[in-house]
Amino acid sequence: MRSKYGGHCSTIPGALTLFELGGRISTLGHALGCQVFSQFPPTYRSGRKGETIDYVWAVRATDHSDRRRWHVLAGFECEGLDVPDDSLANDVSKLSEVGGGLSIPTAVVLYRTCEDGGLFWRPGHDWKTKQQEWLDSANSRLADLCAHRGVVRIPAILDEELGDAPSPVMQVIVDYVRARVDALADGGA
């Protein structure tokens, strides 16, 4: 999945913007045989309330018993590296509902730069340490929020984890989606 994304920030050349992150999510979803939808409502009626998920990977449903036209196979919320608590709480709420009762892989993907190359998260002198602190904080807060709601843990990952060499977390998501796409193509449920 080679691209010309990144390169905005000389300090962290691989850091992506929000828009590039959406491009990466879309490219990878299409490569797996999915349709990619942005601003997808997590439940049939939630779209009327303005509740949407940033990106989902989905395949067309043949059974419309739940009134949905698409089987969602994975969901992603995109946030800045310095994501606040209320945003993570909203992400957990939406991502835990999108599977329609099924446990599907989801993630909060953290982007790290603005279009102008600025780093909005004030990295200081040791950007790698600060970046890891922000990532660890997001994962800790997500774990607490998921435990409180009694839902499967949703990981936070960095934008670079959707690159040419997917991280272990992304590889689990990719493998799950690939298996589901294959099963559905073979007539499975």
Sequence and secondary structure as in RCSB ss.txt:
>XXXX:A:sequence
MRSKYGGHCSTIPGALTLFELGGRISTLGHALGCQVFSQFPPTYRSGRKGETIDYVWAVRATDHSDRRRWHVLAG
FECEGLDVPDDSLANDVSKLSEVGGGLSIPTAVVLYRTCEDGGLFWRPGHDWKTKQQEWLDSANSRLADLCAHRG
VVRIPAILDEELGDAPSPVMQVIVDYVRARVDALADGGA
>XXXX:A:secstr
       S SSSTT   HHHHHHHHHHHHHHTT EEEEEE SSTTGGGGT  EEEEEEEE S  TTS SEEEEEE
EEEEETT  HHHHHHHHHHHHHTTTTS   EEEEEE   TTS  TT   S HHHHHHHHHHHHHHHHHHHHHHHT
     EEEGGGGSSS  HHHHHHHHHHHHHHHHHHTT  
